Amino acid sequence: MASGHDERLFILAFDHRGSLKEHMFGIRGREPDPAEFARLADAKLLVWRASRRPWRGGSPRGSRGADR
């Protein structure tokens, strides 16, 4: 099946819901304490900053998933 896109496409998939805190941080069946919450927020910020790099790096318009 053709994708309809024949150039490079930059996409960053990121699950920021419960699976992040369970699988990456081992927090299961409870809400994170303040320190854990801060670590989760830092991880999400890191991913968000990484997702912005193609824009700052001059990737061609149309190659970023948000351009679609």
Jmol script that loads the backbone (N, CA, C; Angstrom):
load data "model"
ATOM      1  N   MET A   1       0.840  -1.165   0.000  1.00  0.00           N
ATOM      2  CA  MET A   1       0.000   0.000   0.000  1.00  0.00           C
ATOM      3  C   MET A   1       0.893   1.239   0.000  1.00  0.00           C
ATOM      4  N   ALA A   2       0.632   2.138  -0.884  1.00  0.00           N
ATOM      5  CA  ALA A   2       1.408   3.373  -0.972  1.00  0.00           C
ATOM      6  C   ALA A   2       1.027   4.318   0.170  1.00  0.00           C
ATOM      7  N   SER A   3       2.024   5.006   0.681  1.00  0.00           N
ATOM      8  CA  SER A   3       1.776   5.914   1.802  1.00  0.00           C
ATOM      9  C   SER A   3       1.249   7.259   1.351  1.00  0.00           C
ATOM     10  N   GLY A   4       1.459   7.619   0.092  1.00  0.00           N
ATOM     11  CA  GLY A   4       1.056   8.928  -0.389  1.00  0.00           C
ATOM     12  C   GLY A   4       2.065  10.005  -0.034  1.00  0.00           C
ATOM     13  N   HIS A   5       3.198   9.595   0.474  1.00  0.00           N
ATOM     14  CA  HIS A   5       4.243  10.537   0.868  1.00  0.00           C
ATOM     15  C   HIS A   5       5.565   9.939   0.450  1.00  0.00           C
ATOM     16  N   ASP A   6       6.284  10.618  -0.421  1.00  0.00           N
ATOM     17  CA  ASP A   6       7.531  10.035  -0.928  1.00  0.00           C
ATOM     18  C   ASP A   6       8.783  10.778  -0.461  1.00  0.00           C
ATOM     19  N   GLU A   7       8.655  11.601   0.572  1.00  0.00           N
ATOM     20  CA  GLU A   7       9.806  12.280   1.140  1.00  0.00           C
ATOM     21  C   GLU A   7       9.990  11.850   2.584  1.00  0.00           C
ATOM     22  N   ARG A   8      11.074  12.296   3.215  1.00  0.00           N
ATOM     23  CA  ARG A   8      11.307  11.973   4.623  1.00  0.00           C
ATOM     24  C   ARG A   8      10.202  12.589   5.468  1.00  0.00           C
ATOM     25  N   LEU A   9       9.779  11.849   6.479  1.00  0.00           N
ATOM     26  CA  LEU A   9       8.733  12.313   7.376  1.00  0.00           C
ATOM     27  C   LEU A   9       9.211  12.107   8.807  1.00  0.00           C
ATOM     28  N   PHE A  10       9.209  13.176   9.600  1.00  0.00           N
ATOM     29  CA  PHE A  10       9.665  13.128  10.986  1.00  0.00           C
ATOM     30  C   PHE A  10       8.457  13.055  11.915  1.00  0.00           C
ATOM     31  N   ILE A  11       8.315  11.951  12.639  1.00  0.00           N
ATOM     32  CA  ILE A  11       7.198  11.757  13.562  1.00  0.00           C
ATOM     33  C   ILE A  11       7.760  11.230  14.877  1.00  0.00           C
ATOM     34  N   LEU A  12       7.274  11.781  15.973  1.00  0.00           N
ATOM     35  CA  LEU A  12       7.680  11.295  17.290  1.00  0.00           C
ATOM     36  C   LEU A  12       6.423  10.847  18.024  1.00  0.00           C
ATOM     37  N   ALA A  13       6.271   9.561  18.193  1.00  0.00           N
ATOM     38  CA  ALA A  13       5.132   9.029  18.935  1.00  0.00           C
ATOM     39  C   ALA A  13       5.513   8.946  20.407  1.00  0.00           C
ATOM     40  N   PHE A  14       4.617   9.390  21.260  1.00  0.00           N
ATOM     41  CA  PHE A  14       4.928   9.423  22.684  1.00  0.00           C
ATOM     42  C   PHE A  14       3.648   9.219  23.474  1.00  0.00           C
ATOM     43  N   ASP A  15       3.632   8.226  24.333  1.00  0.00           N
ATOM     44  CA  ASP A  15       2.476   7.944  25.184  1.00  0.00           C
ATOM     45  C   ASP A  15       2.721   8.577  26.543  1.00  0.00           C
ATOM     46  N   HIS A  16       1.962   9.580  26.874  1.00  0.00           N
ATOM     47  CA  HIS A  16       2.187  10.324  28.114  1.00  0.00           C
ATOM     48  C   HIS A  16       1.179   9.963  29.203  1.00  0.00           C
ATOM     49  N   ARG A  17       0.419   8.924  28.982  1.00  0.00           N
ATOM     50  CA  ARG A  17      -0.594   8.544  29.965  1.00  0.00           C
ATOM     51  C   ARG A  17      -0.033   7.562  30.982  1.00  0.00           C
ATOM     52  N   GLY A  18      -0.858   6.688  31.483  1.00  0.00           N
ATOM     53  CA  GLY A  18      -0.476   5.775  32.553  1.00  0.00           C
ATOM     54  C   GLY A  18       0.687   4.860  32.231  1.00  0.00           C
ATOM     55  N   SER A  19       0.824   4.469  30.974  1.00  0.00           N
ATOM     56  CA  SER A  19       1.900   3.528  30.658  1.00  0.00           C
ATOM     57  C   SER A  19       3.273   4.144  30.879  1.00  0.00           C
ATOM     58  N   LEU A  20       3.410   5.440  30.724  1.00  0.00           N
ATOM     59  CA  LEU A  20       4.696   6.081  30.986  1.00  0.00           C
ATOM     60  C   LEU A  20       5.072   5.927  32.458  1.00  0.00           C
ATOM     61  N   LYS A  21       4.150   6.272  33.339  1.00  0.00           N
ATOM     62  CA  LYS A  21       4.496   6.186  34.762  1.00  0.00           C
ATOM     63  C   LYS A  21       4.636   4.742  35.221  1.00  0.00           C
ATOM     64  N   GLU A  22       3.886   3.818  34.617  1.00  0.00           N
ATOM     65  CA  GLU A  22       3.995   2.418  35.018  1.00  0.00           C
ATOM     66  C   GLU A  22       5.250   1.751  34.467  1.00  0.00           C
ATOM     67  N   HIS A  23       5.467   1.864  33.172  1.00  0.00           N
ATOM     68  CA  HIS A  23       6.547   1.104  32.533  1.00  0.00           C
ATOM     69  C   HIS A  23       7.906   1.786  32.634  1.00  0.00           C
ATOM     70  N   MET A  24       7.937   3.097  32.613  1.00  0.00           N
ATOM     71  CA  MET A  24       9.216   3.772  32.652  1.00  0.00           C
ATOM     72  C   MET A  24       9.647   4.125  34.078  1.00  0.00           C
ATOM     73  N   PHE A  25       8.660   4.408  34.934  1.00  0.00           N
ATOM     74  CA  PHE A  25       8.986   4.852  36.280  1.00  0.00           C
ATOM     75  C   PHE A  25       8.558   3.873  37.372  1.00  0.00           C
ATOM     76  N   GLY A  26       7.866   2.796  37.003  1.00  0.00           N
ATOM     77  CA  GLY A  26       7.489   1.774  37.976  1.00  0.00           C
ATOM     78  C   GLY A  26       6.441   2.212  38.990  1.00  0.00           C
ATOM     79  N   ILE A  27       5.635   3.213  38.656  1.00  0.00           N
ATOM     80  CA  ILE A  27       4.600   3.705  39.562  1.00  0.00           C
ATOM     81  C   ILE A  27       3.290   3.025  39.162  1.00  0.00           C
ATOM     82  N   ARG A  28       2.821   2.094  39.988  1.00  0.00           N
ATOM     83  CA  ARG A  28       1.626   1.309  39.640  1.00  0.00           C
ATOM     84  C   ARG A  28       0.580   1.412  40.735  1.00  0.00           C
ATOM     85  N   GLY A  29      -0.657   1.606  40.330  1.00  0.00           N
ATOM     86  CA  GLY A  29      -1.782   1.546  41.253  1.00  0.00           C
ATOM     87  C   GLY A  29      -1.908   2.698  42.236  1.00  0.00           C
ATOM     88  N   ARG A  30      -1.224   3.789  41.969  1.00  0.00           N
ATOM     89  CA  ARG A  30      -1.309   4.946  42.859  1.00  0.00           C
ATOM     90  C   ARG A  30      -0.883   6.196  42.089  1.00  0.00           C
ATOM     91  N   GLU A  31      -1.170   7.316  42.656  1.00  0.00           N
ATOM     92  CA  GLU A  31      -0.716   8.569  42.072  1.00  0.00           C
ATOM     93  C   GLU A  31       0.747   8.797  42.466  1.00  0.00           C
ATOM     94  N   PRO A  32       1.518   9.442  41.612  1.00  0.00           N
ATOM     95  CA  PRO A  32       2.916   9.702  41.958  1.00  0.00           C
ATOM     96  C   PRO A  32       3.027  10.707  43.103  1.00  0.00           C
ATOM     97  N   ASP A  33       4.059  10.520  43.924  1.00  0.00           N
ATOM     98  CA  ASP A  33       4.316  11.508  44.972  1.00  0.00           C
ATOM     99  C   ASP A  33       4.930  12.754  44.303  1.00  0.00           C
ATOM    100  N   PRO A  34       5.121  13.843  45.035  1.00  0.00           N
ATOM    101  CA  PRO A  34       5.621  15.075  44.406  1.00  0.00           C
ATOM    102  C   PRO A  34       6.959  14.920  43.672  1.00  0.00           C
ATOM    103  N   ALA A  35       7.875  14.164  44.221  1.00  0.00           N
ATOM    104  CA  ALA A  35       9.167  13.964  43.556  1.00  0.00           C
ATOM    105  C   ALA A  35       8.996  13.159  42.264  1.00  0.00           C
ATOM    106  N   GLU A  36       8.164  12.120  42.315  1.00  0.00           N
ATOM    107  CA  GLU A  36       7.906  11.314  41.117  1.00  0.00           C
ATOM    108  C   GLU A  36       7.180  12.145  40.066  1.00  0.00           C
ATOM    109  N   PHE A  37       6.248  12.963  40.506  1.00  0.00           N
ATOM    110  CA  PHE A  37       5.516  13.832  39.585  1.00  0.00           C
ATOM    111  C   PHE A  37       6.492  14.772  38.868  1.00  0.00           C
ATOM    112  N   ALA A  38       7.448  15.317  39.599  1.00  0.00           N
ATOM    113  CA  ALA A  38       8.448  16.209  39.005  1.00  0.00           C
ATOM    114  C   ALA A  38       9.289  15.464  37.971  1.00  0.00           C
ATOM    115  N   ARG A  39       9.664  14.215  38.273  1.00  0.00           N
ATOM    116  CA  ARG A  39      10.435  13.411  37.307  1.00  0.00           C
ATOM    117  C   ARG A  39       9.626  13.123  36.053  1.00  0.00           C
ATOM    118  N   LEU A  40       8.335  12.817  36.220  1.00  0.00           N
ATOM    119  CA  LEU A  40       7.464  12.596  35.066  1.00  0.00           C
ATOM    120  C   LEU A  40       7.372  13.860  34.213  1.00  0.00           C
ATOM    121  N   ALA A  41       7.183  14.989  34.862  1.00  0.00           N
ATOM    122  CA  ALA A  41       7.084  16.262  34.139  1.00  0.00           C
ATOM    123  C   ALA A  41       8.380  16.551  33.383  1.00  0.00           C
ATOM    124  N   ASP A  42       9.521  16.280  34.014  1.00  0.00           N
ATOM    125  CA  ASP A  42      10.811  16.492  33.352  1.00  0.00           C
ATOM    126  C   ASP A  42      10.953  15.595  32.122  1.00  0.00           C
ATOM    127  N   ALA A  43      10.516  14.346  32.228  1.00  0.00           N
ATOM    128  CA  ALA A  43      10.599  13.415  31.095  1.00  0.00           C
ATOM    129  C   ALA A  43       9.723  13.890  29.946  1.00  0.00           C
ATOM    130  N   LYS A  44       8.517  14.348  30.254  1.00  0.00           N
ATOM    131  CA  LYS A  44       7.614  14.848  29.213  1.00  0.00           C
ATOM    132  C   LYS A  44       8.195  16.092  28.552  1.00  0.00           C
ATOM    133  N   LEU A  45       8.797  16.962  29.345  1.00  0.00           N
ATOM    134  CA  LEU A  45       9.409  18.165  28.789  1.00  0.00           C
ATOM    135  C   LEU A  45      10.575  17.811  27.866  1.00  0.00           C
ATOM    136  N   LEU A  46      11.363  16.830  28.257  1.00  0.00           N
ATOM    137  CA  LEU A  46      12.472  16.388  27.421  1.00  0.00           C
ATOM    138  C   LEU A  46      11.975  15.894  26.066  1.00  0.00           C
ATOM    139  N   VAL A  47      10.919  15.093  26.068  1.00  0.00           N
ATOM    140  CA  VAL A  47      10.368  14.579  24.817  1.00  0.00           C
ATOM    141  C   VAL A  47       9.804  15.722  23.987  1.00  0.00           C
ATOM    142  N   TRP A  48       9.110  16.658  24.620  1.00  0.00           N
ATOM    143  CA  TRP A  48       8.549  17.794  23.886  1.00  0.00           C
ATOM    144  C   TRP A  48       9.671  18.608  23.243  1.00  0.00           C
ATOM    145  N   ARG A  49      10.737  18.864  23.991  1.00  0.00           N
ATOM    146  CA  ARG A  49      11.858  19.624  23.426  1.00  0.00           C
ATOM    147  C   ARG A  49      12.479  18.891  22.239  1.00  0.00           C
ATOM    148  N   ALA A  50      12.608  17.576  22.358  1.00  0.00           N
ATOM    149  CA  ALA A  50      13.161  16.789  21.250  1.00  0.00           C
ATOM    150  C   ALA A  50      12.258  16.863  20.030  1.00  0.00           C
ATOM    151  N   SER A  51      10.952  16.917  20.261  1.00  0.00           N
ATOM    152  CA  SER A  51      10.022  16.979  19.127  1.00  0.00           C
ATOM    153  C   SER A  51      10.114  18.304  18.391  1.00  0.00           C
ATOM    154  N   ARG A  52      10.623  19.335  19.028  1.00  0.00           N
ATOM    155  CA  ARG A  52      10.759  20.653  18.414  1.00  0.00           C
ATOM    156  C   ARG A  52      12.019  20.767  17.568  1.00  0.00           C
ATOM    157  N   ARG A  53      12.946  19.852  17.704  1.00  0.00           N
ATOM    158  CA  ARG A  53      14.235  19.959  17.010  1.00  0.00           C
ATOM    159  C   ARG A  53      14.122  20.042  15.498  1.00  0.00           C
ATOM    160  N   PRO A  54      13.257  19.259  14.845  1.00  0.00           N
ATOM    161  CA  PRO A  54      13.180  19.393  13.383  1.00  0.00           C
ATOM    162  C   PRO A  54      12.825  20.815  12.933  1.00  0.00           C
ATOM    163  N   TRP A  55      12.011  21.520  13.699  1.00  0.00           N
ATOM    164  CA  TRP A  55      11.651  22.891  13.330  1.00  0.00           C
ATOM    165  C   TRP A  55      12.869  23.799  13.443  1.00  0.00           C
ATOM    166  N   ARG A  56      13.586  23.668  14.538  1.00  0.00           N
ATOM    167  CA  ARG A  56      14.764  24.505  14.758  1.00  0.00           C
ATOM    168  C   ARG A  56      15.903  24.095  13.836  1.00  0.00           C
ATOM    169  N   GLY A  57      15.944  22.825  13.465  1.00  0.00           N
ATOM    170  CA  GLY A  57      17.035  22.325  12.636  1.00  0.00           C
ATOM    171  C   GLY A  57      16.851  22.565  11.155  1.00  0.00           C
ATOM    172  N   GLY A  58      15.745  23.167  10.778  1.00  0.00           N
ATOM    173  CA  GLY A  58      15.539  23.504   9.373  1.00  0.00           C
ATOM    174  C   GLY A  58      15.024  22.373   8.513  1.00  0.00           C
ATOM    175  N   SER A  59      14.306  21.425   9.097  1.00  0.00           N
ATOM    176  CA  SER A  59      13.738  20.357   8.266  1.00  0.00           C
ATOM    177  C   SER A  59      12.769  20.974   7.265  1.00  0.00           C
ATOM    178  N   PRO A  60      12.669  20.405   6.075  1.00  0.00           N
ATOM    179  CA  PRO A  60      11.813  20.977   5.043  1.00  0.00           C
ATOM    180  C   PRO A  60      10.342  20.996   5.456  1.00  0.00           C
ATOM    181  N   ARG A  61       9.656  22.073   5.122  1.00  0.00           N
ATOM    182  CA  ARG A  61       8.211  22.164   5.395  1.00  0.00           C
ATOM    183  C   ARG A  61       7.528  20.996   4.712  1.00  0.00           C
ATOM    184  N   GLY A  62       6.601  20.374   5.398  1.00  0.00           N
ATOM    185  CA  GLY A  62       5.904  19.213   4.852  1.00  0.00           C
ATOM    186  C   GLY A  62       6.502  17.903   5.301  1.00  0.00           C
ATOM    187  N   SER A  63       7.703  17.935   5.900  1.00  0.00           N
ATOM    188  CA  SER A  63       8.335  16.700   6.344  1.00  0.00           C
ATOM    189  C   SER A  63       8.032  16.397   7.797  1.00  0.00           C
ATOM    190  N   ARG A  64       7.405  17.334   8.493  1.00  0.00           N
ATOM    191  CA  ARG A  64       7.096  17.163   9.906  1.00  0.00           C
ATOM    192  C   ARG A  64       5.647  16.693  10.036  1.00  0.00           C
ATOM    193  N   GLY A  65       5.429  15.732  10.917  1.00  0.00           N
ATOM    194  CA  GLY A  65       4.085  15.170  11.059  1.00  0.00           C
ATOM    195  C   GLY A  65       3.020  16.221  11.344  1.00  0.00           C
ATOM    196  N   ALA A  66       3.363  17.274  12.075  1.00  0.00           N
ATOM    197  CA  ALA A  66       2.390  18.318  12.382  1.00  0.00           C
ATOM    198  C   ALA A  66       2.066  19.182  11.177  1.00  0.00           C
ATOM    199  N   ASP A  67       2.848  19.092  10.096  1.00  0.00           N
ATOM    200  CA  ASP A  67       2.562  19.856   8.884  1.00  0.00           C
ATOM    201  C   ASP A  67       1.409  19.240   8.115  1.00  0.00           C
ATOM    202  N   ARG A  68       1.085  18.026   8.436  1.00  0.00           N
ATOM    203  CA  ARG A  68       0.054  17.301   7.677  1.00  0.00           C
ATOM    204  C   ARG A  68      -1.311  17.580   8.192  1.00  0.00           C
TER     205      ARG A  68
END
end "model"
wireframe off; spacefill off
backbone 0.3
color backbone group
